[in-house]
Amino acid sequence: MDRLGMLSSSILRLGQRALTGERSQLSFTRCEDFRPPRLPQAGIYVHVPYCRSLCPYCPYLRFPYRPAGANEFTAALLGEIDWYAGQLPATRTGSVYFGGGTPTVLGQRLDLIVEAIRNRFDPQGPWCIETNPADLDASRVALLKALRFDSVSLGVQSFDDRTLGLLGRGHGADVGRRALACLADAGIPSLNVDLMFAIPGQTESSWQQDIELAIASPATQVTAYPLFTFPYSEVGERRRLDGVRMPPWRARRRMYYELHDRLVAAGFRRVSVWSFQRGEGHRFSSVTRRRYLGLGPSGASCYGSVFTLNTFSPQAYAASVARCGHAVALQMPVSERLDLLMDLYWRAYDTRLDAGRWREFAATLPRLQYLLAAARQLGWCEEDHGELSLTRRGSFWVHLLQNHAVLPGVSRLWSAGKRDSWPAAVALQ
């Protein structure tokens, strides 16, 4: 870990203890007998761990697509949906988000899964799904339209053939442009384009071109990440990109500011640290919900009093669901103060917080006033009509500190989950 990473981790530990008064280590332990606590309201996340090709930079749990494995996964997922619906009959569900992997590789199996979620949970929020340009054709776009998905996030990553080659993508930029046009022609209301930047070998001019082509595209939202958002060197069982290292933070800042300023000038508004939206449609976001139920291998659930994580192995997942209805492998108790601190973390990613919510945080975590004073002094935030919001500078630093301070813990957790289907314990710090 570099000096910035060590400093960030120290700040995180001191901040957690100062704000919550809790000195205990954040750690998960094996879940022996799980019954979900009461969950009045939640979003649903479904992890589909399959792709037709495995991109070498991706940190998420994914395996090569095989029809037999996808069939076994689908059957297990339907069983898990049924079990949770029976355990949580009073839970009101909002948004539904399919991530991966590449969820669209399931094809018509998606019909069974969507029908089960609608019948058992009756979600009242938007339906969202991730996909890749090379996995979309007219029939799959028609399927997404028929299943009434409100939002589609397309992993374009770049509109430049050379940059796509640096990333190890197996298709050209024209495939991404065609996929976007096909989704727009189908009338999908919300289209998010994922871009990557600070890629070793990527030129400033190609990045500027990516931004301009995203603006000119039918996308209603643009989301951008620097390469190596996760500390890949600690995530096991991955393919390396030879010679690639974490890009210098100054280069990341310069390219982020370029993104920020060009999108805002083009009429986009910042809706999270990494996302910019135009129009009044649904914002595409997978991670900023306070309560959520995670389904599928590696699915994480946040109940308020406890945080759980499913086993990472698709085979262990299917066997566990068949045996006991769920596949929870790890759990971590969450205090009221830690729950609030976790929510504050995500509200910072939203980049704005209304005065009423701030008062709720401050009432339970009174030391927040010192954090706010420091953020103002650094020029990271400002206040307007009672709403606190991050500045451009603050947005970048929140993102950078998260990379260095939080994601190493996520990496330890994911590495343990990939080594062992049922880890005994995992410390995040």
N, C-alpha and C positions, 0 to 999 in steps of 0.2 A: 504494500500500500504506500502511495507517495505521501509527501508532507501535507498536501491539501486534504487527502483522504483521512489521514490520522487526526488532523485538526478538526475536520468535519465530524468524525466519529466522536471525538471528545466533547465537542459542542452539543451533539445530540444526547449523549449520556448525561451531561451536566444539565441540559435543558429539561430532559425528562424528569430528573430528580428534583430540580428546582421548582418546576411547575406542578408536579404531582405529589412531591414529598415522599416518593416511593423509591427505595434503594434496591429492591429485588431485581434480579436479572430477567429480561424478557426471554422466556424459553417455552418451547413446546414439549409435551410429554405424550407418550403413547396413550391412545384412547382405548380402554379395555371394554367399556360398556356404555354406549352412547345413546342418549335420548335427547333430542333437541329441546332447548328451553323455549319458553313462549316467545313468539316473534310476531308482533302485531302487524307489521308492514315491512315489505322487503322487495328488492329487485331479484330477478333470477338470472344467474350466469350459467351457461352451458359450455363446457370445454370439450371441443372435438379434437382429439390429438392426432390427426392424420393429415398428411400433405402428399401430393403426387411427386414432388421433389422437395428436398430439404435444403433450404437456404443456409449457407454456412454462418451467417451473422445472427440468426434467430435464436434467442435464449429460451423460448417457450417450449413446453412439453409437446413434442410431436414425433411421429413415427411414419415410415413410408406407408402409403395407403395400400391396403390389401382388402379385397371384397370380403373374405371370411372374417378378418379382424373387425371390419366395419359392421358386419352383421352381428357379431358377438357384442360389440360395444353398444349398438342400437338397442338390442334386447335388454342389456343390463341397464342402460339409461332409462328405458321405459319402466323397468322395475324400480329404479331409484326414484323416479318421478312419482310413481304410485305410492311408495313408502312414505315419502315426505308429505305428500298430500294427506295421507291418513294421519300422520303425526302432528301436522300443523293445520288443522281444518279451519281455524279462525284467521289465518294469515291472509292479509290483503296484499296482493302482488301488483307491482307497477310495471316497470320496464322489463323486457326480456332481451338478453344479449347473448349471441352465439359467437364465441371466440375460438381460437385455435393456435396452431394448426390452420387448416383451411376447411371450415364447416361445409362449404358447398361441395366438397368431394363426396359427401353422403348421398347426393342426388335425391332420388325419390324417398329415401329413408327419412329425409327432413320432414316430409308430409306426416309420417307417423309420430315423430317427436313433437312437431308443432301442434298436432291435434291433441296429443296427450296433455301437453301443458295447458292448452286452452280449456280442455274439458275438466282437468283436475284443479287448476288454479284460477282460471278466468282472469288473466292479467288485464289491467286497465291502462297500462302505459304503452309506449312505442316498442316495436319489435325491431331489433338491430342485428346485423350479421356482418362478419368480416369475410373477405374473399380476396383472391389474387387474380390479376388479369388473365394469366394463362389457364385458369380454371373456369373462366366464364365463356359461355357460348349462348346462342339465342335460346336454346331449350332451358338452360339453367336460369337465365334472366327471366324467362316466362314463368318458371317455377317460383322464383322469389316474389314475383308480382302476384301469382295466384295464391301464395301463402300469406300475402298481405304484410310483407316486411316494409316497415316505414323508412328504415335507414340501412344503407349499405356502405361499408368502408372498404375501399379498394386499395390494396397494397401496391400502388404504382412504384413508389420509392424514388424513381427518377424518370424523366422524359428523355434522357440522354443515353444512347446506346453504350457509349464508353463507360459511363458511370454504372450502368446496369451490369456490365461485364466485370467491373471491379468488385461488385457485390456478389458475383456468382449467380446472377439470375439467369434462367434458361430461356429468356424471351427478349425481344426487342421492344423499343419504345412504342412502336406502332401498335403493338398488342394492347398496351395500356390505354392508348388513345381510343382504340376501337371499343374496348370494354366500357370505358366511360360513356362514349356516345350511345352504346347499346342500352346501358342502364338509364340514361337520360331519356332516350326515345321510349322506353317502357313506362316512363312516368313515375319512377321511384322518387318520393318526395325529398328525401335527404340523402345527398351523396357526399361522402367524405373521401378525400384523397390523402393518403399517407405518403410523405416524402422523407428522405433521409439526407443528412448533411454532415459536414466535417468528416467525410470519407477520405482516407489516404489516397491521393492521386486525383481527387475531384478538384476541378478548377473553379475559381470564383465566377468565371463567365458561365460555366455550365450550371452552377447553382442559381445564378440570376435568371438564366433561361428557364430552369425548372419552376421558379416562382412565377415568372410571367406566363408560362404555359398553364400553370394551375389556375391563375387568375382568369385566363381566357377560356378555360374549360367550363363545362356545365356544373362543376363541383359547387355545392353550397357550403362546404367546409374544407379547410386545409389543416392538416395536422402534421407536424414535422418533429423529428427526433434526430439527435446526433448519433452517429455510429457508436456502438458500444455503450448504449445507455445502461446496460447491465454489465457488471464485471465478469466478462466471459471466462477469464482465466480460471475462475473458481467453479464454473458450472461444468459438471462432469459430462462425459459422453457426448462431446460436440466435435464438429469438424472445424479445424483452425483455418483462418485466413493468414497465410504465411507472412510474417513480417509486419502485421498490422498491430498497432498499439493505440491506446486511448489518445485521441487528438488533443493538442494543447488547448487549454481552456480559453486562451485569448482568441484562437481561431474559431472556437465554438461560439464565443460571444459575438464576434464580428459577423458571423453568418446568421446567428439568431437575430441580431439587430436588423440585418438586411431583410430577413423574412418579415419581421414585425413591421418595419416601416413601410415596405412595399405593399403588404396586405392591407394595412390600415389606410394608406393613401388610396387604395383601390376600392375602399368602401367596406372592407371586412372589419369586424369588431372582435377583440380578443375575448374568448369565452373560457379559456383555461390557459395555463402556462404555455402549453404547446399547441393550442387549437385556435383557429380564427374562422368566424362564420359570417356569411352574408344572408340577408333575408330574415324572415321571422319563423322559420321552420324549427324542427326538433334539433337540438344539439346532440351530436354523436359523441358519447363518452362512455367508457367501460368501467371506470375505476372510482368515481367520486361519490358513489352512493354510500349512505351511512350504514344501512342494513341490507344484506344480500345473502342469498342462498346459492351456493356454488355446487353444480352438478358435474359429473364426469370425472375422469382421472385428473388429479391435482386441483380439483375444484375447492375453493376456499369459501367459507361462510362466516359472516360476522353477525352475531346475535346481540351484542352489547355486553353481556356478561361473560361470553366465551367466544374464542375465535377457533375455527376448526379447519382442517386440511385433509382432503381425501388422499388415499394412496395414489402414487404416480404410475404404477404398473397397470396397463389395461387388463392383463390377465388376472391380477390380484383384485382389481376393481370389480370385474365381472363375477369372480368367485365370491367376493364378500357380499355383493348385492344379492346374489342367489341365496347366500346363507342367512343373512340377517337384515337385508333391505337397504343397507347403506354401506359406504366404503370409507368412513372417517378413520384416518390413521393417527392424526395428531390433534391435540387441543391445547389451548393456552387460556388460562383464566384472565379476565379483563375487569379491572376495577372501574368504578364510576369515573374517577379522574383520568385514568388511562383511556377510557372510551372517549371522553371529551377531547383529550389531546390528539387521539387518532382522527377524530372528526375535524379538529382545527387544522390538522395536516392537509386533509383533502380540501377544506375550504380555502386554504392558501393556494392550492392548485387551481381552484376556481378563479383565483386572483381578486375576488371581491367578497365582502361580508357586510351584511346590513347591521345597523346599530343594535337592533333587538337581539340578534344572534350573538353579537359581541358581548352584550351584557350577560347573556347566559353563560358564556365561557368565563368571563371575568368573575362572576359570582362564585363559581366553583374553583377557579384557578386564579386567585387574586394577583399572583405574581406576573400575570400576563401583561400588566401595565408596563413593566420594565422591558419586556420583549417588544412591545409596541413602541416605546420611547426609543429603543435602540434601532428599530427598523426605520423610524422616521429620521433619526440622525444620519443613518446610512443612505437615505434617499430611496429606500425600498418601497415605501408605501405613502399614501396620501389619503386625506379624508375630504369627502364632498357630500354635503347634505346628509351627514350621519352615516354614509357608507364608506367603509374602508376598502381601498383597492391597492393592488400592487402597481408600482410603476414599471416601465419597461425594464429598468435596471433590476428592480426587485424580482420580476418574473424570471429573468435569467439566473439570478443567484439562488432563488428557491429551487430551480431545476438542477443547477450544478451541485448544490449542497445535498439534494436528494440523491443524486448519483453516487456521491462519495460517502454519505453518512448512512443511508438507509439500505441501498441495494446490496451492499456486502452482506448484510444480514439475510436478505431475501435469497442471495446466492448460496449462503450456507444452508438455508432451509431447503432449497431446491436440490442442491447437491446431495444432501442426506436423503431426500425423497427419491432421487434417481438411483442411489446406491442400494437402498434398502426399502422394500415395499412397506415395511412397518418399523420405522426407526424407534428406538427406545426413548430418545430425547434429543432436542436440538436447541442450542442456545443461540439467540440472535445477536448477542453482543459479546 
